[in-house]
Amino acid sequence: MINVATFALTMLAGSPVMETTSGKAVCEVADARTIADLRQMLGRRAIEALTLAATQQADESSLTNLIAPTATFSLGIGDVGRSLGTGPDGARAMAREMNADTFRFFGWDYIPTPVADPCSTHQVDVEFVDSRRQNLYPITFTFYAGQIVAAEGWSRSYQTGPIPRSPDD
């Protein structure tokens, strides 16, 4: 039976599986054995992609290894969703818009669960923070074969501060 979501992403994104010089297809997250491993790999790939996209001297081949040419990027603000473009250009627009200086993503702190097919469609959530403007950007990245095929998020303001302690503490 064909996985419809995987089929649709493959049709939309072309084949995100990398080709080696020998012409063999390679999935860069194929070594992930557990969900914890896979989430760690994909979270790091999302951060690497947007970090590279934020730099003026980003190597185009590095970006195209991480991002499918037809990957969609969107970032809503207030009550308006906004498309930022596709492929590396969409990632660049997202990185510029966020101007993030930190990130966080949650690990898998549960039973070590085997992952059936690390190269199929997977999602990971990463939060990017622009601490200067106090904006938080929760982004859901969709991957296929370890390559970003979509990134969707929203801009949120936040406040932070110390929690007052009682005199008895």
SVG drawing of the C-alpha trace seen along z (x, -y; Angstrom):
<svg xmlns="http://www.w3.org/2000/svg" viewBox="-7 -44 38 46">
<polyline fill="none" stroke="black" stroke-width="0.4" points="0.0,0.0 1.3,-3.5 1.7,-6.0 -0.4,-8.9 1.5,-11.7 4.9,-10.4 3.7,-10.0 2.3,-13.6 5.5,-15.0 7.6,-13.2 5.6,-14.5 5.7,-18.1 9.3,-18.1 10.8,-16.0 13.2,-13.4 14.7,-14.9 17.0,-11.8 20.6,-12.9 22.5,-11.3 26.1,-10.3 28.7,-10.7 28.1,-7.0 24.4,-7.8 23.2,-5.8 20.5,-7.5 21.4,-8.4 19.2,-9.5 21.3,-11.4 19.3,-10.3 19.1,-6.6 21.4,-5.7 18.8,-6.8 17.6,-3.7 15.4,-5.3 12.9,-8.2 15.3,-10.0 18.1,-9.7 15.9,-10.8 14.4,-13.8 17.9,-15.0 19.2,-14.6 16.2,-16.4 16.2,-19.2 19.9,-19.8 19.3,-19.8 16.5,-22.4 18.8,-24.7 21.7,-24.2 19.5,-25.1 18.1,-28.3 21.6,-29.3 23.1,-28.9 20.1,-30.7 20.8,-33.7 24.3,-34.1 25.2,-36.2 28.0,-33.8 25.9,-30.6 27.1,-27.9 24.2,-27.1 25.1,-23.4 24.9,-23.1 21.5,-24.7 20.2,-22.5 21.4,-19.4 19.2,-20.4 16.2,-22.0 14.2,-20.6 13.9,-23.1 10.1,-23.2 10.1,-23.2 7.5,-25.8 8.2,-28.3 5.5,-30.3 5.4,-32.5 2.2,-34.0 1.9,-37.0 -1.1,-38.2 -4.1,-36.7 -2.4,-36.7 -0.6,-33.7 2.2,-34.6 4.0,-32.6 7.7,-33.4 8.7,-31.4 10.1,-28.1 13.5,-26.3 16.6,-28.1 15.1,-31.5 12.1,-30.7 14.5,-29.7 16.5,-32.9 13.3,-34.9 12.2,-33.0 15.7,-33.5 15.7,-37.2 12.2,-37.6 12.9,-35.8 16.4,-37.3 16.7,-34.6 19.6,-34.5 18.7,-31.3 16.7,-28.1 15.3,-25.1 13.6,-21.9 12.5,-19.0 14.2,-15.7 12.6,-12.3 12.6,-11.5 10.6,-8.3 11.1,-4.6 13.8,-4.1 11.4,-3.5 12.7,-2.1 12.0,-4.2 10.6,-2.1 11.8,-4.2 13.9,-7.3 13.8,-8.3 10.0,-8.6 8.0,-11.8 8.7,-13.1 8.1,-16.3 10.0,-18.1 9.2,-21.4 11.9,-23.9 11.4,-27.2 13.6,-30.2 13.9,-33.2 14.7,-36.9 15.5,-37.9 16.1,-41.6 12.5,-42.0 11.1,-39.4 9.6,-37.3 9.3,-33.5 8.8,-31.5 7.6,-28.0 8.2,-26.3 7.1,-22.8 9.6,-21.4 8.5,-18.5 11.2,-16.3 11.3,-13.6 14.5,-11.6 16.2,-14.0 15.5,-17.0 13.2,-19.9 10.1,-19.9 8.1,-22.4 8.5,-24.8 5.4,-26.5 5.3,-28.7 3.9,-31.7 5.4,-34.8 4.6,-35.2 5.6,-37.9 6.7,-36.8 7.8,-38.1 10.2,-36.5 11.5,-37.3 12.4,-35.8 9.9,-34.1 9.8,-35.8 10.7,-33.4 9.0,-33.5 11.1,-34.5 10.8,-30.9 12.8,-29.5"/>
</svg>
